[in-house]
Amino acid sequence: MPDFIADWLNSNEIFTAMTLMEYWDGLVTTVHLVFLSLVIGLVVAVPLAILRTVRNPFVSGPIWLYTYLFRGTPLLIQLYIIYYGVAQIPGIQETFWWEIFKEPLYPALLAFTLNTAAYTTEIIRGAIMSTPNGEIEAAKAYGMNWFLRMRRIILPSAARRAVQAYSNEVIFMLHASAIASIVTIVDLTGAARNIYSRFYAPFDAFIFVALIYLALTFILVFVFRKLENHLLRHQRPANS
């Protein structure tokens, strides 16, 4: 085999290994960022959704304002404000918080968490508010207090109704995470951008990343469909 062909094959193998490893690192970063954002956002959203249903405006009002602001403004703007705004807080660079927020991952995580928590709060609140009165009255007649009704009747019932809307929020967060590359995080989109700038292959780089996002979306749709079928199995007609 001629030397130039052997050199070309070797360089091509190196190119494939390098790009696949960069895509893999970007995939890990994307999954890590989205997963943490969703988990923390869900933990924050559940108590906020419960408090959002309280009739007292001093309790529900600030939560309404928070959800209104974060659902009414673009996620990219929120990311910019947090990423660039934290450094402008007087004295923060002399505190331990600067060691955390000077890394781009944590401002992005905070922006994504606050955004998804706002949407998830309204999803869960709507599911709580649509709980049939019959279920609540039956729980009261059984002697359950507010806390017990919320834990054993209202929240499980709301979870079944909210799972479909929440699946859309999870998919939205996966797709929206592509903007993390704007603040120098090398996620999937950032990896594609680096490969494009290095090899001038925009179609190869971005189409491959699009296929990865598509595969992740199909996986999420499948998982949530199984979860929805499991939660709503009691509504299926019994086999005769």
GIPENOR-V351527 format. One line per field, one symbol per residue. psi: psi as a letter, one per 20 degrees, with the letter a starting at -180 (. if undefined). A space follows every 10 residues. Layout:
# GIPENOR-V351527
psi=???
This chain:
# GIPENOR-V351527
psi=pqhhgghggg hhgggggggh hhggghgggg gggggggggg hghhhghhhg hhiqhohhgh ghgggghggh iiqqhggggg ggghhhiipp ihijrihhhg iiphgghggg ggghghhggh ghghghhghj pphhgghhhg hijprgghgg higgghghhh hihghhhhhg hghghhihih ihkjpnbghh ghgghghhil mgggghhghh hghgghghgg ggghgggghg hjhiiqqqp.
